[in-house]
């Protein structure tokens, strides 16, 4: 079964009612969040710390080049 994620911004107080197992556009709602997903992103400083640690592991052959590249690409997507 496929899943899609949509982020919809509403004016305060104009959010639609949401309940578990409700039908949405022909699908079934399985998760909802009442927060800004970007609040959990890394700061530039945190990203740099993770990058430095990952590079150190890579230099010690603890992590492959392919895994390092994949992790760094995802890290960039999670940085403000």
Secondary structure in CASP SS format (residue, H / E / C, confidence):
PFRMAT SS
TARGET T0000
AUTHOR 0000-0000-0000
METHOD secondary structure of the structure
MODEL  1
X C 1.00
X C 1.00
X C 1.00
X C 1.00
X C 1.00
X C 1.00
X C 1.00
X C 1.00
X C 1.00
X C 1.00
X C 1.00
X C 1.00
X C 1.00
X C 1.00
X C 1.00
X C 1.00
X C 1.00
X C 1.00
X C 1.00
X C 1.00
X C 1.00
X C 1.00
X E 1.00
X E 1.00
X C 1.00
X C 1.00
X E 1.00
X E 1.00
X C 1.00
X C 1.00
X C 1.00
X C 1.00
X C 1.00
X C 1.00
X C 1.00
X C 1.00
X H 1.00
X H 1.00
X H 1.00
X H 1.00
X C 1.00
X E 1.00
X C 1.00
X H 1.00
X H 1.00
X H 1.00
X H 1.00
X H 1.00
X H 1.00
X H 1.00
X H 1.00
X H 1.00
X H 1.00
X H 1.00
X H 1.00
X H 1.00
X H 1.00
X H 1.00
X H 1.00
X C 1.00
X C 1.00
X C 1.00
X C 1.00
X C 1.00
X H 1.00
X H 1.00
X H 1.00
X H 1.00
X H 1.00
X H 1.00
X H 1.00
X H 1.00
X H 1.00
X H 1.00
X H 1.00
X H 1.00
X H 1.00
X C 1.00
X E 1.00
X C 1.00
END
